[in-house]
Amino acid sequence: MKLATLRNGRPDGQLVVLSADLGRCVSAGRIAPTLQAALDDWDAHAPALAALAAQLDAGSIAGQRFDADLALAPLPRAYQWIDGSGYLSHLERVRSLKGSKDEELQSTRPLLYQGGSDSLSGPTDPIRVTDPDLAIDFEAEVAVIIGAVPMGATRGQAAAAIRLVTVCNDVSLRRLVVDDLQNGFGFFHAKPSTAFAPIVATPESLGAAWRDNRLHLPVRVEVNDVLFGQPNAGTDMHFDFADLIVEATRTRSLAAGTIIGGGTVSNRHDETLPIKRDGIGFACIAEARTVEKLKYGRARTPFLKPGDVVRIGAVSATGQSVFGDMLQKVALA
């Protein structure tokens, strides 16, 4: 089952159910007006939403054409957005950046930070910045939306709480990372609004692509229509989503509708940009620059600037964008 949230003039939008081919959608308003409402009583609403999807696929109801340009973030505002550090190769590369610390690389327990969740960006919303010289970077990630989880959850409870899967762009302003980290309270100014793909999918609808609490699909990134990276999200993920949820519940319970990010998707390799069509590449600029510094003595890849366009999407074996693409242009606020 795949769901999306369309613009309707209200902050939380309108929940719709999508056809399997992602071409059509139908309002889920009679079941749940918003995705958060569906998550609040998932056991009751999920079967009804799945039945509506089956009717749409069977042609029993016509629905309407799904236009991703009309989509908000699946949860335009969420109770909580927590980003984790599932990929150690990402930490290994970025820990050499100014402001980072060696001890931040942890292989026994994942790092987490709490991002802003009151205003999450839609898939075509611009990346807005107040200054073009902030070292603007994208971070392509997989994210899950969960049901309620108790404090001190077990791995079994954590895995069972995963309701929906999608991809996101955890935008970073690298020039502000130093101040944020040195102030001792963690990321704040360096992390503006996170953007989300238009579609969320239940784990079972992803088939073999979802196993071991990981998404086993490449996440493709293009900058100005040039391939930047396509690392596989299921490869080199040291901490899976159950691990991240367990760590998040170490001192608190989590509400239904909490979003957990897996961290920047990162695979181990020694490539530099530009990459070949079958290359791995990178899911953020900072990693590419670190590898360039090691190989060439200096970074060659620039950070984003106003006017640049980033496209991010998880791609199936048949080339379909499983959650739809994020297509974001950098713009001055």
C-alpha positions as CSV (number, residue, x, y, z in Angstrom):
1,M,0.0,0.0,0.0
2,K,1.3,3.4,-0.9
3,L,0.0,6.8,0.4
4,A,0.6,10.5,-0.2
5,T,-0.6,13.8,1.1
6,L,-2.0,16.4,-1.3
7,R,-2.4,20.1,-0.9
8,N,-5.9,21.2,0.1
9,G,-5.2,24.6,1.7
10,R,-4.8,23.1,5.2
11,P,-1.6,22.6,7.0
12,D,-1.8,18.8,7.1
13,G,-3.2,18.3,3.6
14,Q,-5.4,15.5,2.4
15,L,-4.5,11.8,2.6
16,V,-4.8,9.8,-0.6
17,V,-4.3,6.2,-1.5
18,L,-2.3,5.4,-4.6
19,S,-2.6,2.7,-7.3
20,A,0.2,0.2,-7.5
21,D,1.6,1.9,-10.6
22,L,1.5,5.3,-8.8
23,G,-0.5,6.7,-11.7
24,R,-3.8,7.3,-9.9
25,C,-5.0,8.2,-6.4
26,V,-8.2,8.4,-4.4
27,S,-9.1,10.4,-1.3
28,A,-9.0,8.5,1.9
29,G,-11.1,11.1,3.7
30,R,-13.8,8.7,4.7
31,I,-11.3,6.6,6.5
32,A,-8.8,9.1,7.8
33,P,-8.5,12.7,6.6
34,T,-4.7,12.9,7.2
35,L,-1.8,10.6,7.5
36,Q,-1.4,11.4,11.2
37,A,-5.0,10.5,11.8
38,A,-4.4,7.1,10.0
39,L,-1.3,6.5,12.2
40,D,-3.1,7.3,15.4
41,D,-5.4,4.3,14.9
42,W,-3.3,2.3,12.4
43,D,-4.7,-1.2,13.3
44,A,-8.2,0.0,12.4
45,H,-7.4,2.2,9.5
46,A,-4.7,0.2,7.6
47,P,-7.0,-2.6,6.5
48,A,-9.5,-0.1,5.2
49,L,-6.9,1.9,3.4
50,A,-5.5,-1.4,1.8
51,A,-9.0,-2.3,0.7
52,L,-9.4,1.1,-0.9
53,A,-6.1,0.6,-2.8
54,A,-7.3,-2.8,-4.0
55,Q,-10.5,-1.2,-5.3
56,L,-8.5,1.4,-7.1
57,D,-6.2,-1.2,-8.7
58,A,-9.2,-3.4,-9.7
59,G,-10.8,-0.4,-11.4
60,S,-13.8,-0.5,-9.1
61,I,-13.3,3.1,-8.5
62,A,-11.8,5.5,-11.1
63,G,-9.8,7.8,-8.8
64,Q,-7.8,10.7,-10.4
65,R,-4.4,11.2,-11.9
66,F,-1.7,11.4,-9.2
67,D,0.3,14.6,-9.7
68,A,3.4,14.6,-7.4
69,D,3.7,18.4,-7.9
70,L,0.6,18.8,-5.8
71,A,2.1,16.7,-2.9
72,L,3.2,18.0,0.4
73,A,5.5,16.0,2.6
74,P,3.6,12.9,3.7
75,L,3.6,14.3,7.2
76,P,3.8,18.1,6.6
77,R,4.3,18.6,10.3
78,A,5.2,15.7,12.6
79,Y,5.3,15.1,16.3
80,Q,9.0,14.3,16.0
81,W,11.8,14.0,13.4
82,I,14.8,12.1,14.6
83,D,17.8,11.5,12.4
84,G,20.3,8.7,13.0
85,S,23.7,7.5,11.9
86,G,23.2,4.2,10.3
87,Y,26.2,4.3,7.9
88,L,29.6,4.4,9.4
89,S,31.3,5.1,6.1
90,H,29.5,8.4,6.1
91,L,30.7,9.3,9.6
92,E,34.3,8.2,8.7
93,R,34.3,10.6,5.7
94,V,32.7,13.6,7.3
95,R,34.3,13.4,10.8
96,S,37.4,15.0,9.2
97,L,35.3,18.2,8.5
98,K,36.0,21.2,10.6
99,G,33.9,21.1,13.7
100,S,33.6,17.4,13.8
101,K,35.3,15.2,16.5
102,D,36.8,11.7,16.2
103,E,34.8,10.5,19.1
104,E,31.6,11.2,17.2
105,L,32.2,8.0,15.2
106,Q,30.5,5.3,17.3
107,S,30.3,1.7,16.1
108,T,28.5,0.3,19.2
109,R,25.6,2.8,19.6
110,P,24.1,5.0,16.9
111,L,24.3,8.8,17.1
112,L,20.9,10.7,16.9
113,Y,19.9,14.3,16.6
114,Q,16.4,15.8,16.9
115,G,15.5,18.0,13.9
116,G,12.8,20.5,13.4
117,S,9.5,18.9,12.5
118,D,6.9,21.7,12.6
119,S,7.4,22.5,8.9
120,L,8.7,19.6,6.7
121,S,9.2,20.4,3.0
122,G,7.4,18.8,0.1
123,P,9.1,17.1,-2.8
124,T,9.2,20.1,-5.0
125,D,9.6,22.8,-2.4
126,P,12.7,24.9,-2.9
127,I,15.7,24.7,-0.6
128,R,15.5,28.2,0.9
129,V,18.6,29.8,2.4
130,T,19.2,33.4,3.6
131,D,22.8,33.4,2.4
132,P,24.3,31.7,-0.7
133,D,27.7,31.2,1.1
134,L,26.6,28.7,3.8
135,A,28.1,25.6,2.1
136,I,24.6,24.2,1.1
137,D,24.5,20.4,1.0
138,F,21.9,17.7,0.4
139,E,21.8,14.4,2.3
140,A,19.8,11.6,0.7
141,E,18.4,9.3,3.2
142,V,15.8,6.6,3.9
143,A,13.3,7.3,6.6
144,V,10.6,5.3,8.3
145,I,7.4,6.5,10.0
146,I,6.5,4.5,13.1
147,G,3.6,3.7,15.4
148,A,3.8,4.3,19.1
149,V,6.8,2.7,20.8
150,P,7.4,2.3,24.6
151,M,10.4,3.5,26.5
152,G,13.1,0.8,26.5
153,A,11.7,-0.9,23.5
154,T,13.1,-4.3,22.3
155,R,14.3,-4.8,18.8
156,G,11.1,-6.8,18.1
157,Q,8.9,-4.0,19.3
158,A,10.9,-1.5,17.3
159,A,10.8,-3.5,14.0
160,A,7.0,-4.1,14.5
161,A,6.4,-0.4,14.9
162,I,7.6,0.5,11.4
163,R,4.5,1.5,9.5
164,L,5.8,3.3,6.4
165,V,9.0,3.8,4.4
166,T,10.2,6.7,2.2
167,V,13.2,8.8,1.3
168,C,14.2,12.3,2.4
169,N,16.7,15.1,1.9
170,D,18.2,16.2,5.2
171,V,19.5,19.5,4.0
172,S,22.7,20.7,5.8
173,L,24.4,24.1,5.9
174,R,27.9,23.0,6.4
175,R,29.3,26.4,7.2
176,L,27.1,26.6,10.3
177,V,27.9,23.1,11.6
178,V,31.0,24.3,13.4
179,D,29.1,26.9,15.5
180,D,26.3,24.4,16.3
181,L,28.6,21.6,17.4
182,Q,31.0,23.9,19.4
183,N,28.0,25.5,21.2
184,G,27.4,22.1,22.7
185,F,23.7,21.7,22.1
186,G,23.9,20.0,18.7
187,F,22.5,20.9,15.3
188,F,20.1,23.8,15.0
189,H,20.9,26.5,12.5
190,A,22.8,24.1,10.3
191,K,19.7,22.0,9.7
192,P,16.9,23.8,7.9
193,S,13.7,22.1,6.8
194,T,14.0,18.5,5.7
195,A,12.3,17.5,2.5
196,F,10.4,14.3,1.8
197,A,9.5,12.3,-1.2
198,P,5.8,12.4,-2.2
199,I,5.0,8.8,-1.5
200,V,5.2,6.5,1.6
201,A,4.9,2.7,1.3
202,T,4.2,0.0,3.8
203,P,7.2,-2.4,4.2
204,E,5.2,-5.4,2.9
205,S,4.4,-3.5,-0.3
206,L,8.1,-3.2,-1.0
207,G,8.6,-7.0,-1.3
208,A,12.2,-8.2,-1.2
209,A,13.4,-4.6,-1.3
210,W,12.5,-4.4,2.4
211,R,14.3,-7.0,4.6
212,D,16.4,-7.0,7.8
213,N,14.9,-3.6,8.7
214,R,16.6,-2.0,5.7
215,L,15.7,-0.8,2.3
216,H,17.7,-2.7,-0.3
217,L,17.4,-0.2,-3.2
218,P,19.8,2.4,-4.7
219,V,19.1,6.0,-3.8
220,R,19.8,8.0,-6.9
221,V,21.0,11.6,-6.7
222,E,21.4,14.0,-9.6
223,V,22.7,17.6,-9.4
224,N,21.7,19.8,-12.4
225,D,20.8,16.6,-14.3
226,V,24.2,15.0,-13.8
227,L,24.5,11.8,-11.8
228,F,26.1,12.4,-8.4
229,G,25.5,9.1,-6.7
230,Q,23.4,5.9,-6.5
231,P,24.6,4.1,-3.3
232,N,22.5,1.1,-2.2
233,A,20.6,1.9,1.0
234,G,20.8,-1.8,2.1
235,T,24.6,-2.0,1.7
236,D,27.0,-1.0,4.5
237,M,24.1,0.1,6.9
238,H,25.7,-0.8,10.2
239,F,22.7,0.2,12.3
240,D,19.4,-0.9,10.9
241,F,16.1,0.9,11.7
242,A,15.3,-1.3,14.6
243,D,18.6,-0.3,16.1
244,L,17.9,3.3,15.6
245,I,14.4,3.1,17.2
246,V,15.7,1.1,20.2
247,E,18.4,3.8,20.8
248,A,15.7,6.6,20.5
249,T,13.6,4.9,23.2
250,R,16.5,4.5,25.6
251,T,15.1,7.3,27.8
252,R,11.7,8.1,26.3
253,S,8.6,6.7,24.5
254,L,7.9,7.7,20.9
255,A,4.5,8.8,19.6
256,A,2.8,7.4,16.5
257,G,3.9,9.6,13.6
258,T,7.5,9.9,14.7
259,I,9.9,9.9,11.7
260,I,13.2,8.2,12.0
261,G,16.0,8.9,9.4
262,G,18.7,6.3,8.7
263,G,21.4,8.9,8.0
264,T,23.1,9.8,4.7
265,V,23.2,6.6,2.6
266,S,26.8,5.7,2.1
267,N,28.7,2.8,0.5
268,R,32.4,2.1,0.9
269,H,34.4,2.8,-2.2
270,D,37.3,5.0,-3.4
271,E,35.6,6.6,-6.4
272,T,35.7,10.4,-7.1
273,L,33.4,12.5,-9.2
274,P,32.4,12.4,-12.0
275,I,31.2,8.8,-11.7
276,K,30.4,6.3,-14.5
277,R,26.8,5.3,-15.2
278,D,27.3,2.1,-13.1
279,G,29.3,3.9,-10.4
280,I,28.3,4.3,-6.7
281,G,29.1,8.0,-6.0
282,F,27.8,9.9,-3.0
283,A,24.6,10.9,-1.4
284,C,26.0,14.2,-0.1
285,I,28.6,16.7,-1.2
286,A,30.7,16.6,2.0
287,E,31.6,13.0,1.4
288,A,32.7,13.7,-2.2
289,R,34.9,16.6,-1.0
290,T,36.5,14.5,1.7
291,V,37.5,11.8,-0.8
292,E,38.8,14.5,-3.2
293,K,41.0,16.0,-0.4
294,L,42.5,12.6,0.3
295,K,43.2,11.8,-3.4
296,Y,44.0,15.3,-4.8
297,G,45.0,17.3,-1.8
298,R,42.0,19.7,-2.3
299,A,38.2,19.5,-2.7
300,R,37.0,20.1,-6.2
301,T,33.3,19.7,-6.0
302,P,31.5,22.9,-5.0
303,F,28.6,23.1,-2.6
304,L,25.2,24.0,-3.9
305,K,24.4,27.6,-5.0
306,P,21.1,29.4,-5.8
307,G,19.7,28.0,-9.0
308,D,21.1,24.5,-8.6
309,V,18.6,21.7,-8.8
310,V,18.8,18.4,-6.9
311,R,16.8,15.3,-7.7
312,I,16.7,12.4,-5.2
313,G,14.7,9.1,-5.5
314,A,15.0,5.4,-4.6
315,V,15.0,3.3,-7.8
316,S,13.6,-0.2,-8.3
317,A,15.2,-2.9,-10.5
318,T,12.9,-1.8,-13.3
319,G,13.9,1.8,-13.0
320,Q,10.7,3.1,-11.3
321,S,11.1,5.8,-8.7
322,V,9.5,3.9,-5.8
323,F,8.5,6.8,-3.7
324,G,8.5,9.5,-6.4
325,D,11.4,12.0,-6.8
326,M,12.3,15.0,-4.8
327,L,13.1,17.8,-7.2
328,Q,14.4,20.8,-5.4
329,K,15.9,24.1,-6.5
330,V,18.1,26.2,-4.3
331,A,16.6,29.7,-3.8
332,L,17.4,32.7,-1.6
333,A,14.7,33.3,0.9
